[in-house]
């Protein structure tokens, strides 16, 4: 190997190490809070686990919110909690809807949906194909939501999809199909909240008498904290997570609601630490490194100690203005998080594409959830949205997949960070993105800069101010600029005002246009 080649290899290795290692010191400026309870010293070792390069390369993942709650298709995945809300409280109209369609709660409780939840149209191959053709590089499902119903064949409960409802190993079938592709496998768990999820001290004596959640023979389903110990719940929770890890070997784990469960000692942190130690040692089914996502819930306290795992913000909520390192944001293809009757898909493919571009420019990885119907089919509108995303990524993916953040992420007029009074929090918004905005990424080897204009300017040109001739962007100058979707070389001019790119007449996209800027030398970043 020549000295020049060796130098290049060393340089690329340095870039990979710098990009993929996200440790506590680099993310002290997050908007989330670290735990205010004693931490196991074993976290110190886990924090050293770096973010795998493959997920930084992937940029886009898919999963689903689908379960028993998809059958009534009203209010979202917290249907069970709303159904058993106390004192006739009916925030989302679930009680009224339920009683009109299925009868009184005392005659038809949540568990009674199981015979209806037989999923005749569920097709794992179709689900994974929609994800794959939509451009996702990792995929899976929500294995158990807050109702605790498990969508895999578990030996630790009968409240699962093999013993009830579909009578199928749903996740097993999904995993098998994912493994047929080049996608990585994701598993998400929301079941930490199952303990006492639908129980309330405000339930009336009559409700306690007639509702099935208070029937002792249903405790194994509804997890009543008055009759089940925290220790029993925690042991079963841990057994289920370990079972999924060992049986299906997912490459990514994602959890919801754990910080509160840990604080209340419903799931001891030592139990979690031991699971994660074994998970990282086991690695993925192909020997690649694995990753655990560390979500910032609405409590603004990280699920796990700050510095551990891949930081995750729900739909870019409570994010800092300039996030450090690499991170993930989860969102639904359309809200609520699960399918509901007459669902409104107001956000089409252009919205999701521009959102993805913006997230990637700031170091983000987008994880988006499909919302299948109760029968297992996927709404045609969701399929159409995914086709649109996939088409754009298929022709412009060079500017997304395998890229890294540049020293400047964006330029333009869109107002991105807004305060939501109702939530008392800041949220990144993507609705104003358009043809006056540009986002930047760079190639992993640091030899190309990608400028993605989020629309088609009426003038036919776009001037990027931060790339003016007085700005040092590389060790050398710009040598060539081309439109990625067609590889057509375009005309450009660099002045004191900026870099003006002339759009070609063919291959222009109204959603976003990615330009490859080739330079002499290496990019400054």
Order of alpha helices (4+ residues) and beta strands (2+ residues): alpha-alpha-alpha-beta-alpha-alpha-alpha-alpha-beta-alpha-beta-alpha-alpha-alpha-beta-alpha-alpha-beta-beta-beta-alpha-beta-alpha-beta-beta-beta-beta-beta-beta-beta-beta-beta-beta-beta
